[in-house]
């Protein structure tokens, strides 16, 4: 199925981006570099719109991403992968509301939907389900 291959490609890009982000924060880097492709561009723009990264720009076919710190502390302390290529976790809109009650209040949740990558709050407002992929702990 073409859709599954596209979704796998997007999930792989997000996973690679989040791994680099996590390592960047652990090393206290000012910025990280990721390969420029359409998936990474969407992910980085999504993070920028949410205020989860300071800024970004394109140079020599790479995205240079400036990490955001608050009071000299990383914005995200821990990144947890929920859905994996080998074990997908899809939730209905009711399941997502139940899941929201389970997770702690200091985590940002990323959900893959038919509308693209959304935060848990956006999914809740749209009243749709999706694949809960990642938790970003602040």
N, C-alpha and C positions, 0 to 999 in steps of 0.2 A: 504494500500500500504506500502511495507517495506521501500521504500525510504523516505516517509513522516515521518515514525517513527524514522528513523535514523537522518533525518534532525532536527526533534523536539528535539531529544536527544543532538545533537551537539549545537543547539541554546540554550537549557537550560544550558548546560555547559558553553557556552560563556557568557550568561547573568549572571550566578552565579559568574564566574571569574571576569567580569567587575564590578559587584556590590562590590565584595571584594576589587578590585583594587581601586575603587572610595572611598570606606570607608577608606582604607589604606592611600590614599593621603590626605583625609580630616583630619585624625588623625595624620598626619605627621609621619607615621610608617616608619621604616627602611625596614621592610619586611612584607610579608603576607604569609599565609599558605593556600594551597588548596589541596583537596583530589586528590591523584594520580589515574588517569584513562587515557585511550588513548586519549579522546577528550581534556582533560586539558593539556596533554603533548604536543599535536599539537598546541594548542592555545599559550601556554607559549613559545614554541620554535619559533612560528611565531612572537610573540612580541619581543623576544630576537634578532631574525634576523633583525628586523626593527629598533632595538636600542631603543625600547620603555620601556624596563626594563633593569636594570643594570646587573643582573645575576640570576641564579637559580640553585638549586640542589635538589636531592631527599634524603629524610631521613624519615625512619619509615612510608612508604606508604603515604607520603605527599610531595608536591612540595613546597619548600621554595623559595619565589621569592623576590629578593631585588629590591626595587623600585628606579626609577631614578628621581633625582631632578636636576634642572639646576638653578644655583645661589640661592640655597635654596628654590626654588619654585617647586611645583609639575609639572611634565611633562604634565599631563592632568588635567585641571581644572574642566571640565564638561564632562560627558558621557551621550549621548542622544540615547535612543533606538528608532529606526525608524520602523523597521518591528517587529511585535509582533506575538506570536502564534495565536492570534485571528484575526489579520489583517496583512497578508503578503503583502509586497510591492516588486514586481518584476519589473525589468526594462530591456528594450532592450539595445543594445549597443548605439543607438541614445539617448534613455532616460537617460542613465548614463552620456553621454556627456552634455545633457541639465541640469541634476541634478548638475553636477560639477560647472556649471556657477552660479547656485542659491546659493550654500553653500559658506560660507566665506572661505577665504584662510588659516585660522589658524586651520582648522579641518582635522583630519585624518578620512577617511571613510573606513569601513570594508564591504566587499561584499562577499556573499556566491555564489559560482559558481560551475559548474560541475568539476572544477579543485581544489575545496576546498576554503578555506578562503583566500581572496586576498585583497590587498589595491586597492584603486580607480585607482591609477597610473598603477598598473599591469593589471587591467581589461581593462583600456584604451589602453594599449600597445597590449594586446591580441585581442582587438576588439570583446569582448563578452559581454553579458548581465548577469544579476544575481539579487540576492535579497540584496538590500541595508539594512543592519541590524543596524549598529551603527555609531555614530559620536563621535569622541574623540576630544574635544576642547583643544588646547594647550594654 
